[in-house]
Amino acid sequence: MGELLADHTTLRLGGPARHWFTHTDPAAWPDLARTVRREPGRPFTLGGGSNTLGGDTGYDGTVLRMATRGITCRHTGPGTVEVNVQAGEPLAGLVAFTVAEQLSGIEYLSGIPGTVGAAPVQNTGAYGQEIADVLTRITAYDWRTGHTLDLPPAACGFGYRTSVFKARPGRLTILTLTLRLARSERAAPVGYRHLADHLAVPLRTRPPLAEAAAAVLEHRSARGLLLPETGDDSRQAGSVFLNPPVTPEQAAAVRAAGGPLHRDRDNLLRTSAGWLLEHTGHQPGQELQPGIHTSRRRTLTLTARAGATANGFTAALATMADRVHAATGIRLHPEPVHI
Ligand SMILES: Cc1cc2nc3c(=O)[nH]c(=O)nc-3n(C[C@H](O)[C@H](O)[C@H](O)COP(=O)(O)OP(=O)(O)OC[C@H]3O[C@@H](n4cnc5c(N)ncnc54)[C@H](O)[C@@H]3O)c2cc1C
């Protein structure tokens, strides 16, 4: 039997993959890519598995797990530093490194699980910061052509939780990221009201870098947004739905019901998926399928416990989305990727 997806995803669900490769040595990439290309189909690139649902019967294809490590810094001008990172580095470790080096630009991404290489795929973001804000270059291997590409951000189609990498699954494997960060003792301005309140500062204040990162961890912990090592909420993939776009009529109905609205980077009006779930009767700690519960802390997170299956997880997602659609006409789209 091959490697189990359950052993490499934070939901700990999923059967075996037919073929499995782990990428650890950047210098050995050309050889590894040649070997992987001999298998049928394109590989599924896996990072930390914190946004991936493995199917119960496994994956009848190739999984390529990214485990390369390495961070290098280069001074590029007064007050700016370019940081080059291998795709397999944990994102949380990179954030902690930049905060310790007094480099500002990704401090509000503290505490997000997963790898650096996966961050551009859904343009991972939190508290008003997104990885796309600081990216200057991505190197990615194109499985169609067999070439490694050097991609500027403008070629990556970044939007709210999306990119070309997400739009064309299986086409590109991200190998490295280059970020431009500012040398500063201060964090970027706090753009998120609850975090500003937590820090007891006015919105747009620039708190000391380490204080901002610590506040994010505290705030995430209080909201059930950190991945606990043990306990009922330890098997999860974070938020299960994206914040959906709304029509002007839907927005008016959300506003009338006291729901939140915000504009994304493309100026699309969106509401909160978590608010929609609670507004339509879902609650924290609710069992939706055998072993599949909403988190004890947060309705927007689904957790797996004993007896859980991937089929149960997808059935729970469908039930939740149907209920929201029936009540509001708004369609929810799942955030985790199903392999
Ligand atoms: C507790 C918790 C909190 C979270 N909070 C947030 C949050 O605040 N904001 C947020 O945006 N997300 C959040 N997430 C979701 C998730 O952690 C992020 O999306 C993270 O960036 C995924 O990284 P990963 O390495 O685990 O990706 P994986 O689950 O391994 O992969 C996700 C997708 O990326 C692709 N992929 C992975 N690596 C590569 C690569 N090198 N090249 C090409 N494609 C690749 C995979 O094929 C898959 O499609 C949270 C998850 C959890 C469990």
The ligand as an ORCA input file, in Angstrom:
! r2SCAN-3c Opt
* xyz 0 1
  C      -6.355     26.221     11.559
  C      -6.253     26.729     10.143
  C      -6.253     28.108      9.910
  C      -6.147     28.588      8.601
  N      -6.160     29.946      8.412
  C      -6.069     30.452      7.152
  C      -6.092     31.868      6.937
  O      -6.167     32.670      7.879
  N      -5.999     32.326      5.667
  C      -5.888     31.458      4.601
  O      -5.793     31.941      3.462
  N      -5.867     30.123      4.778
  C      -5.949     29.588      6.015
  N      -5.940     28.240      6.200
  C      -5.880     27.347      5.038
  C      -4.431     26.863      4.710
  O      -3.662     26.742      5.865
  C      -3.723     27.795      3.749
  O      -4.462     27.932      2.569
  C      -2.314     27.300      3.409
  O      -1.674     28.262      2.598
  C      -2.317     25.950      2.710
  O      -0.979     25.432      2.719
  P      -0.649     23.879      2.603
  O       0.807     23.761      2.331
  O      -1.149     23.127      3.757
  O      -1.494     23.506      1.281
  P      -2.029     22.095      0.826
  O      -3.276     21.764      1.559
  O      -0.946     21.078      0.820
  O      -2.402     22.430     -0.699
  C      -3.443     23.368     -0.986
  C      -3.498     23.584     -2.514
  O      -2.277     24.146     -2.964
  C      -1.653     23.303     -3.927
  N      -0.196     23.347     -3.677
  C       0.450     23.094     -2.509
  N       1.773     23.319     -2.634
  C       1.955     23.698     -3.939
  C       3.104     24.060     -4.698
  N       4.340     24.097     -4.160
  N       2.926     24.353     -6.018
  C       1.699     24.342     -6.579
  N       0.581     24.017     -5.904
  C       0.708     23.709     -4.598
  C      -2.253     21.933     -3.722
  O      -2.197     21.174     -4.923
  C      -3.672     22.295     -3.314
  O      -4.418     22.599     -4.465
  C      -6.042     27.714      7.497
  C      -6.039     26.305      7.745
  C      -6.140     25.830      9.062
  C      -6.105     24.344      9.296
*
